[in-house]
Amino acid sequence: MYNITVFITRIVWAVYVELYNCEELVESISGREGRS
């Protein structure tokens, strides 16, 4: 049970980090450089 919990937690955390980085990247590109 513990191993499964850690495994799921790592997957959820990895997905969360990926989404956060993607949003931050999009904001920095669209905000700082505009459409250029």
C-alpha positions in Angstrom: 0.0 0.0 0.0 2.8 2.4 0.9 4.6 1.8 -2.3 1.4 2.4 -4.3 0.7 5.6 -2.5 4.2 6.9 -3.1 4.0 5.9 -6.8 0.6 7.7 -7.3 1.9 10.8 -5.4 4.9 11.0 -7.6 2.8 10.7 -10.8 0.4 13.4 -9.6 3.3 15.7 -8.5 5.0 15.2 -11.8 1.9 16.1 -13.8 1.3 19.1 -11.5 4.9 20.3 -12.0 4.6 19.8 -15.8 1.4 21.8 -16.0 2.8 24.6 -13.8 5.9 24.8 -15.9 3.9 24.9 -19.1 1.7 27.7 -17.9 4.7 29.7 -16.6 6.4 29.2 -20.0 3.4 30.3 -21.9 2.9 33.3 -19.7 6.6 34.3 -20.0 6.6 33.9 -23.8 3.3 35.7 -24.4 3.9 38.4 -21.8 7.5 39.3 -22.4 7.9 38.7 -26.1 4.3 39.1 -27.3 3.7 37.5 -30.7 7.2 38.1 -31.9 
